[in-house]
Amino acid sequence: MSAESPAAPGQFDRRRQQFRAWRGTRPFWAGLFVMISGLPIMYFPYAHLKLGGLTIAMATTAGAGSLIIGVLLVVLGITLWFQKHVRTFAGVAAIMLGLVSLPVSNFGGFIVGFLFALFGGAMAVAWAPGVPPAEESAAQDTTGEGGAPEATDYDTTLLRPVDPVGEPNDLSGTSPVNGANGRHSAG
């Protein structure tokens, strides 16, 4: 098998269409943003940055809190992908964890993790499932003589009378027929 021959014709397109269909039924981008927000929040408190010969250690006493917040954000992002019915809770929780990460985790992963958590949480809360397309009714045969279309306008059909003949149309309950004589009775 050469490098130029495809593995299976149409396999890539079919998988891509399946992924697009799966992605369209859930808050995919919100989950991705929330997962991405957890990474800098977890990383920076444990990172050792080297600038030339100088090593900058970011380790603080808030390292455990940053790790917990980051892991929770990643879990909330995965939850948004696979449990779409808890999107409102997960979105609000992501926003709250992003806000808590500001004082706890080096300004929320140097603002990057905070912003991703804020936008991802807001997108999760705002996401609504799409309405499936309605079934189209079978088209009525409107061909006239010689295959020409008939002039059919369904909005201008004959109108039925509002009141059936012989029945009163008084809905107020104050008709002299029922003994109320124009007065409302409470009892």
Disulfide bonds with the S-S distance in Angstrom:
none
